[in-house]
Amino acid sequence: MADLKEVEQALNTYIRPLTFPLAIKMLKSEKEIPEKTRRPFQQMKIKVAICQGIGMARKLGWAVAMGKDDMHCALGAAPFGFFEGIDFFNEGNIAAGMFTASKEIGKKEEDLIDRFEHGLYSHIMVAPLNRAAFEPDLFMVYGNPAQIMRLVQGALYNEGGAVSSSSMGRLGCASIITVINNDECRYVVPGNGDRIFGMTQDYEMAFMIPVSKTDSVLDGLANTHKAGVRYPITSFLNFQATFPPSYQEQMKIWQEKGEL
């Protein structure tokens, strides 16, 4: 199991996120849900969107498990395999009229969405690192573009190349599926749902790290930090500024009096 304390310490040192970094795991059975886990429908009597549960975890510090009974957002639930019979989604009907001009165009987008086989997983489990009583599939960090840039740099330090990603301005939660299926880091431009129901702010993006890449990314963060590539971003301050004329006049007076 990944040392979650070390992961959290490294992220807090090199990234300094404003909300809790998260551990995420896809569960195959309700029996895998740890104790002291929030169940939206069972305990709170509400159904939620996946991005909403993620918001609960990263902003409130809760461990949250969401399964079929908790789903309220059809768009997010469809690719996660919690329900069968998703032809309506696959045909582009959910996108049509809101995000695309027709269902045919919407289908072009839905065809690009990774998905889990129906019934492969029963729940998605999300928790802050200090509440994660499970072996994660991936880590997720929200931050501003500069913080996400640092995570990209950390991910590439030992591997080179580029971090690939894609965005439709919607279904950002499905990036979890892509990260797990492809075992690769991804950066995420949060969609409308994440902003409306997950309370994600205008300045925020997200980054996902599959657990297999954790050591490499953290090593990359440490070494780039050591080399001077840091967050908060360093400022170049070795220059002499130009000040208003009145300021310069005062300096001239002191100079004429021999004080400079």
C-alpha positions as CSV (number, residue, x, y, z in Angstrom):
1,M,0.0,0.0,0.0
2,A,1.3,3.5,-0.9
3,D,2.4,5.4,2.2
4,L,-0.4,8.0,2.2
5,K,1.3,10.2,4.8
6,E,4.4,10.5,2.6
7,V,2.2,11.3,-0.4
8,E,0.2,13.9,1.5
9,Q,3.4,15.5,3.0
10,A,5.0,15.7,-0.5
11,L,1.9,17.3,-2.1
12,N,1.6,19.8,0.8
13,T,5.3,20.7,0.5
14,Y,5.6,21.0,-3.3
15,I,2.0,21.9,-4.4
16,R,0.3,23.4,-1.4
17,P,-3.3,22.7,-2.5
18,L,-6.1,24.7,-0.9
19,T,-8.3,21.6,-0.6
20,F,-7.6,18.0,0.6
21,P,-5.7,15.9,-2.0
22,L,-7.8,12.8,-2.6
23,A,-7.4,9.0,-2.8
24,I,-9.9,7.3,-5.1
25,K,-10.7,3.6,-5.5
26,M,-13.2,1.7,-7.5
27,L,-14.8,-1.0,-5.3
28,K,-16.2,-4.3,-6.6
29,S,-18.5,-4.9,-3.6
30,E,-20.3,-3.0,-0.9
31,K,-18.3,-5.1,1.6
32,E,-15.2,-3.2,0.7
33,I,-16.5,0.1,2.0
34,P,-14.5,1.1,5.1
35,E,-16.2,2.0,8.4
36,K,-16.9,5.7,9.0
37,T,-17.7,6.3,5.3
38,R,-20.4,8.7,4.2
39,R,-23.1,7.1,2.1
40,P,-25.2,9.9,0.5
41,F,-28.5,8.1,0.0
42,Q,-28.2,5.7,2.9
43,Q,-27.2,8.2,5.5
44,M,-28.0,11.7,4.2
45,K,-31.1,10.8,2.2
46,I,-29.9,12.5,-0.9
47,K,-28.7,11.4,-4.3
48,V,-25.7,13.1,-5.7
49,A,-23.4,13.6,-8.7
50,I,-20.0,11.9,-8.7
51,C,-18.4,15.4,-8.8
52,Q,-20.5,16.4,-5.8
53,G,-19.2,13.5,-3.8
54,I,-15.7,14.4,-4.8
55,G,-16.4,18.0,-3.6
56,M,-17.6,16.6,-0.2
57,A,-14.3,14.7,0.2
58,R,-11.9,17.5,-0.8
59,K,-13.7,20.4,0.8
60,L,-15.3,18.8,3.9
61,G,-12.7,16.1,4.6
62,W,-15.2,13.2,4.4
63,A,-14.7,9.7,3.1
64,V,-17.5,9.1,0.6
65,A,-18.7,6.0,-1.2
66,M,-21.1,6.3,-4.1
67,G,-22.9,3.5,-5.8
68,K,-25.9,2.9,-7.9
69,D,-28.4,3.9,-5.2
70,D,-26.6,7.2,-4.8
71,M,-26.5,8.3,-8.4
72,H,-28.5,11.4,-9.4
73,C,-26.4,12.6,-12.5
74,A,-27.1,10.3,-15.4
75,L,-24.3,11.8,-17.5
76,G,-21.7,10.9,-14.9
77,A,-23.2,7.5,-13.9
78,A,-23.5,6.1,-17.4
79,P,-19.8,5.5,-18.2
80,F,-18.9,4.2,-14.7
81,G,-20.9,1.0,-15.4
82,F,-23.3,1.3,-12.5
83,F,-26.3,0.9,-14.9
84,E,-26.9,-1.2,-17.9
85,G,-29.0,0.0,-20.9
86,I,-27.2,3.2,-21.6
87,D,-28.1,3.4,-25.3
88,F,-29.9,6.8,-24.7
89,F,-26.5,8.2,-23.4
90,N,-24.5,6.5,-26.2
91,E,-26.7,7.9,-28.9
92,G,-25.9,11.5,-27.8
93,N,-29.3,12.4,-26.4
94,I,-28.0,13.8,-23.1
95,A,-25.6,16.1,-24.9
96,A,-28.0,17.2,-27.6
97,G,-29.5,20.7,-27.3
98,M,-27.3,21.6,-24.3
99,F,-23.7,20.9,-25.4
100,T,-24.1,19.9,-29.0
101,A,-26.3,20.9,-31.9
102,S,-27.8,17.4,-32.4
103,K,-27.6,14.0,-30.9
104,E,-25.5,12.9,-33.9
105,I,-22.9,15.4,-32.9
106,G,-23.3,14.4,-29.3
107,K,-22.7,10.8,-30.2
108,K,-19.3,11.8,-31.5
109,E,-18.4,13.1,-28.1
110,E,-19.8,10.1,-26.2
111,D,-17.9,7.7,-28.4
112,L,-14.7,9.2,-27.1
113,I,-15.6,8.7,-23.4
114,D,-13.9,5.8,-21.7
115,R,-16.2,3.6,-19.7
116,F,-16.2,0.6,-17.3
117,E,-17.9,-2.6,-18.2
118,H,-21.4,-2.8,-16.6
119,G,-21.2,-4.4,-13.2
120,L,-17.4,-4.4,-12.9
121,Y,-17.6,-2.0,-10.0
122,S,-20.2,-1.3,-7.4
123,H,-19.0,1.9,-5.9
124,I,-16.5,4.8,-6.3
125,M,-14.7,5.5,-3.0
126,V,-13.2,9.0,-2.4
127,A,-11.4,10.2,0.7
128,P,-8.8,12.7,1.8
129,L,-5.4,11.0,2.2
130,N,-5.6,11.1,6.0
131,R,-9.0,9.3,5.9
132,A,-8.2,6.7,3.2
133,A,-8.5,3.3,4.8
134,F,-8.0,1.6,1.5
135,E,-5.4,1.0,-1.2
136,P,-6.1,3.7,-3.8
137,D,-6.3,3.3,-7.6
138,L,-5.3,6.9,-8.1
139,F,-4.7,10.3,-6.4
140,M,-6.5,13.5,-7.4
141,V,-5.4,17.0,-6.6
142,Y,-7.3,20.2,-7.4
143,G,-5.3,23.4,-7.8
144,N,-4.7,26.5,-9.9
145,P,-3.0,26.2,-13.3
146,A,0.5,26.9,-11.8
147,Q,0.0,24.1,-9.2
148,I,-1.1,21.7,-12.0
149,M,1.9,22.8,-14.1
150,R,4.1,21.6,-11.2
151,L,2.4,18.2,-11.2
152,V,2.9,18.0,-14.9
153,Q,6.6,18.8,-14.5
154,G,6.9,16.2,-11.7
155,A,5.2,13.5,-13.8
156,L,7.6,14.1,-16.7
157,Y,10.9,14.4,-14.8
158,N,11.6,10.7,-15.0
159,E,9.6,9.8,-18.1
160,G,9.9,12.8,-20.5
161,G,7.4,13.4,-23.3
162,A,4.1,15.2,-22.4
163,V,1.1,14.6,-20.2
164,S,-1.8,14.0,-22.6
165,S,-5.3,15.1,-21.8
166,S,-8.6,16.0,-23.5
167,S,-11.6,18.1,-22.5
168,M,-15.2,18.5,-23.7
169,G,-16.1,20.9,-21.0
170,R,-18.2,18.2,-19.5
171,L,-17.8,14.7,-18.0
172,G,-14.6,15.5,-16.3
173,C,-15.3,12.7,-13.8
174,A,-14.8,10.2,-16.6
175,S,-11.1,11.1,-16.6
176,I,-11.0,8.8,-13.5
177,I,-11.9,5.9,-15.9
178,T,-9.2,6.9,-18.4
179,V,-6.5,7.1,-15.7
180,I,-7.3,3.7,-14.4
181,N,-7.7,2.0,-17.8
182,N,-4.6,3.6,-19.3
183,D,-2.5,3.8,-16.2
184,E,-1.4,7.3,-17.0
185,C,-1.4,10.8,-15.4
186,R,-4.0,13.2,-16.7
187,Y,-4.8,16.9,-16.1
188,V,-8.5,17.8,-16.0
189,V,-10.4,20.9,-17.1
190,P,-13.5,20.6,-14.8
191,G,-16.8,20.7,-16.5
192,N,-20.1,22.5,-15.8
193,G,-21.3,19.8,-13.3
194,D,-18.1,19.9,-11.3
195,R,-18.4,23.7,-11.1
196,I,-22.2,23.8,-10.2
197,F,-22.5,20.7,-8.0
198,G,-18.9,20.1,-6.9
199,M,-18.4,23.8,-6.1
200,T,-15.2,23.9,-8.2
201,Q,-14.0,27.5,-8.6
202,D,-13.2,29.3,-11.9
203,Y,-9.4,29.2,-11.1
204,E,-9.3,25.5,-10.4
205,M,-8.1,22.5,-12.5
206,A,-7.3,19.0,-11.4
207,F,-4.6,16.4,-11.8
208,M,-4.8,12.6,-11.5
209,I,-2.0,10.2,-10.7
210,P,-2.4,6.4,-11.0
211,V,-0.9,4.8,-7.9
212,S,1.7,3.0,-10.1
213,K,3.2,6.4,-11.0
214,T,3.2,7.9,-7.5
215,D,6.8,7.4,-6.7
216,S,8.0,8.7,-10.0
217,V,5.8,11.9,-9.8
218,L,6.9,12.6,-6.2
219,D,10.5,12.1,-7.1
220,G,10.0,14.4,-10.0
221,L,8.5,17.1,-7.8
222,A,11.3,16.8,-5.3
223,N,14.1,17.0,-7.9
224,T,12.5,19.9,-9.9
225,H,12.0,21.8,-6.6
226,K,15.6,21.2,-5.8
227,A,16.5,22.6,-9.2
228,G,14.6,25.8,-8.5
229,V,11.3,25.0,-10.3
230,R,8.9,25.6,-7.4
231,Y,5.5,26.5,-6.2
232,P,4.8,29.2,-5.1
233,I,6.4,30.3,-8.4
234,T,9.6,32.1,-7.7
235,S,9.9,35.8,-8.6
236,F,12.9,37.5,-10.3
237,L,13.6,40.5,-8.0
238,N,17.2,41.4,-9.0
239,F,16.4,44.7,-10.7
240,Q,16.3,48.4,-10.0
241,A,12.9,49.9,-10.4
242,T,11.9,53.3,-11.8
243,F,9.9,55.4,-9.4
244,P,7.7,58.5,-9.9
245,P,9.5,61.9,-10.4
246,S,8.6,63.1,-6.9
247,Y,10.3,60.0,-5.4
248,Q,13.3,60.7,-7.6
249,E,13.4,64.4,-6.5
250,Q,13.6,63.3,-2.8
251,M,16.5,61.0,-3.6
252,K,18.2,63.8,-5.4
253,I,17.8,66.1,-2.4
254,W,19.5,63.5,-0.1
255,Q,22.2,63.0,-2.7
256,E,22.9,66.8,-2.9
257,K,23.1,66.9,0.9
258,G,25.7,64.1,0.8
259,E,23.5,61.5,2.5
260,L,23.9,59.2,-0.5
